[in-house]
Amino acid sequence: EDVRSYTLDSLRQIIGVVPQKASLVSGTIAENLRWGDAAADDAELEHACKIAQAWEFVSQTSRGLETKVTQGGRSLSGGQRQRVGIAQALLGAPPLLILDEPTNHLDMKTKDILKQALLDFDGTLIVVSHDRDFLDGLVTKVYEFGNKKVTEHLEGIYEFLQRKKMENLNEL
């Protein structure tokens, strides 16, 4: 099938993407979540808002005011934007999820919540991250890019790093 026949909305239904820097539309958090899945009905949007609340979107701001899903997306902190971007990508339950440095701007509790959500994710997951603790227990394959080639390693991140360390020691 020719990929050029896909519309942007149809691609969003099969591929969820969380870029390194979340870019939100100027609308509210709820509108940004709906944009992540234009076909989302009100029940799905309500569910996404509950996810957002679980990820501390309904949190205390520096002024002591409650941040609501009706708050404008562009007025959010980096961590809040990242959480909205992740919820946006997960909303449509796409079969493929691509995350580029998803833990940037996230606190430890939110990283744990995200990791559990990804462990529960029923699809293909591609994660680009330097956060070794986040990757530990999450990934079962590591792809190494170097010397003009890509090498697949069927192991977790710490097994890969330990083996690479031993290989480097043997080279010395």
C-alpha positions in Angstrom: 0.0 0.0 0.0 1.3 3.4 -0.9 2.0 5.5 2.2 1.2 8.7 0.2 -2.5 7.6 0.3 -2.7 8.1 4.1 -4.0 11.4 5.4 -2.5 13.0 8.5 -5.5 12.0 10.6 -5.2 8.3 9.4 -1.5 8.3 10.2 -2.2 9.6 13.7 -4.5 6.6 14.2 -1.7 4.1 13.5 1.4 6.0 14.7 1.6 7.9 18.0 4.6 10.2 18.2 6.0 12.0 21.2 8.8 14.4 19.9 11.6 15.5 22.2 10.0 18.9 22.5 6.2 18.8 22.7 4.5 21.2 20.4 1.0 22.0 21.3 -1.6 24.0 19.4 -2.7 27.2 21.0 -6.0 25.7 22.4 -6.7 24.2 25.7 -5.3 21.0 27.1 -8.6 19.3 26.2 -8.4 20.6 22.6 -4.8 19.4 22.3 -5.9 16.0 23.5 -8.7 15.9 21.0 -6.3 17.0 18.2 -4.2 13.9 19.1 -7.2 11.9 18.0 -9.7 13.9 16.0 -12.1 11.0 16.0 -12.1 10.8 19.8 -15.6 10.9 21.2 -16.5 12.7 24.4 -16.0 9.5 26.5 -12.5 9.0 25.1 -11.7 12.6 25.7 -13.0 12.3 29.2 -10.8 9.2 29.7 -7.8 11.2 28.3 -8.5 14.0 30.7 -8.5 11.5 33.6 -5.1 10.3 32.3 -4.0 13.9 32.3 -5.2 14.4 35.8 -3.4 11.2 36.9 -0.3 12.7 35.5 -0.7 15.8 37.7 -2.1 18.1 35.0 -4.5 19.1 37.7 -1.8 20.4 39.9 -1.0 23.5 41.9 0.6 26.3 39.9 3.0 28.8 41.3 0.1 31.1 42.1 -1.7 28.4 44.0 -4.4 28.1 41.4 -5.6 24.8 40.1 -4.5 24.0 36.5 -7.4 22.6 34.6 -7.7 20.7 31.4 -9.3 23.9 30.1 -6.1 25.8 30.6 -4.3 27.0 27.4 -1.7 24.5 26.1 0.9 27.2 25.4 0.9 28.5 29.0 2.1 25.1 30.4 5.5 24.3 31.8 7.8 22.0 29.9 6.9 19.0 32.0 3.1 19.7 31.6 3.6 20.0 27.8 5.4 16.7 27.7 2.6 15.0 29.7 0.0 16.4 27.3 2.0 15.2 24.3 2.3 11.7 25.8 -1.4 11.6 26.6 -2.1 12.9 23.1 -0.1 10.1 21.5 -1.6 7.4 23.8 -5.2 8.6 23.3 -5.9 6.8 20.1 -4.2 3.6 21.2 -2.1 3.4 18.0 -0.4 0.1 17.2 3.0 2.0 16.9 4.3 4.5 19.4 7.5 6.4 18.8 9.0 8.4 21.8 12.0 10.7 21.5 13.4 11.4 24.9 10.0 11.1 26.6 11.3 11.6 30.1 12.7 15.1 29.4 11.1 17.5 31.9 9.3 14.7 33.9 9.7 14.1 37.6 10.4 10.7 39.1 6.8 9.9 39.9 5.6 10.8 36.4 8.4 8.7 34.9 7.2 5.7 36.9 3.6 6.3 35.7 4.8 6.6 32.1 6.9 3.5 32.3 4.0 1.5 33.7 1.7 2.8 30.9 4.3 1.8 28.3 4.7 -1.7 29.9 0.9 -2.0 29.6 1.0 -0.7 26.0 -0.2 -3.3 23.5 1.7 -2.4 20.4 5.1 -1.7 19.0 7.2 0.8 21.0 10.2 2.7 19.8 12.0 4.7 22.5 15.0 7.0 22.0 16.3 7.8 25.4 19.5 8.4 27.4 17.6 7.7 30.6 19.0 4.2 31.5 16.9 3.8 34.6 13.7 4.5 32.5 14.8 2.0 29.9 15.7 -0.7 32.4 12.9 -3.3 32.4 11.1 -1.5 29.5 13.2 -2.5 26.5 14.0 -6.0 25.3 16.0 -4.9 22.2 18.7 -2.3 21.9 19.8 -0.9 18.5 23.3 0.3 18.3 24.2 2.9 15.6 27.8 3.2 14.7 30.5 2.6 12.1 27.9 3.2 9.4 25.7 0.3 10.4 22.9 -0.6 12.8 23.3 -3.6 15.1 20.4 -5.3 16.9 21.0 -6.6 20.4 18.3 -8.8 22.0 18.9 -7.7 25.5 18.0 -5.0 28.0 19.9 -1.8 28.4 22.1 -2.7 31.3 23.0 -6.1 29.7 23.9 -4.3 26.6 26.0 -1.7 28.4 27.8 -4.3 30.5 28.7 -6.3 27.4 29.9 -3.2 25.6 32.0 -2.4 28.6 33.6 -5.9 28.5 34.2 -5.6 24.8 36.0 -2.3 25.2 38.1 -3.7 28.0 39.0 -6.7 25.9 40.1 -4.3 23.1 42.5 -2.6 25.5 
